[in-house]
């Protein structure tokens, strides 16, 4: 079992930045990849960024410019730095852990609201 707890969301003005955190606990050795997803109102959940155990990162083309994923293994925490926020970035941001057996764990999410 893996537990994920996100934090760092809030209300931000357009153009601002945020750093989201995801603290992982439990059977961390089973995790292959961790990622951040977001879900805007009325839309499907989408991948924002992912990072493997060795630090290799992956971003969809639409997310490459303003999103940066990183990890601190000593703290068992994955971060998502978001810059130049736009109103369309508003949504709930979820942390995800994918295991070697392709099981998936999700956190409860943290809400990001960007005002224009």
C-alpha positions, 0 to 999 in steps of 0.5 A, a space after each residue: 500500500 502507498 499513501 499520497 498526500 498533496 499540498 500547496 494548492 491555493 488561489 493565485 493570480 494569473 502570472 504567479 507561481 506555485 509549488 505543489 508537494 506530494 508526500 509518499 508513505 507506505 511500501 515505497 519500494 513498489 513504486 516505479 513512477 510518480 506523476 502529477 495529473 490535473 482535472 479541470 471542471 468538466 474535463 477529463 483528468 490529464 497528465 501534467 508530468 511524471 518522474 521515475 525512480 532514477 529521476 527521468 522526467 516526462 512531460 506532454 508537449 503542452 506542459 513542457 514550458 511551465 511545469 517542472 517535476 522533481 523529487 527529494 528521495 530523502 523526504 519521499 516527496 515529489 514536487 511540481 513547480 508551476 510558473 506563469 499560471 493561467 486561468 485555464 490551469 485552474 483545477 484539482 491536481 492529483 499525485 499518482 504512484 504507479 507500481 512495477 505491477 502497474 497498480 495505481 495509487 492516487 492522493 486526494 488532490 489539491 485545488 489550484 484556482 487561478 484568477 485573471 
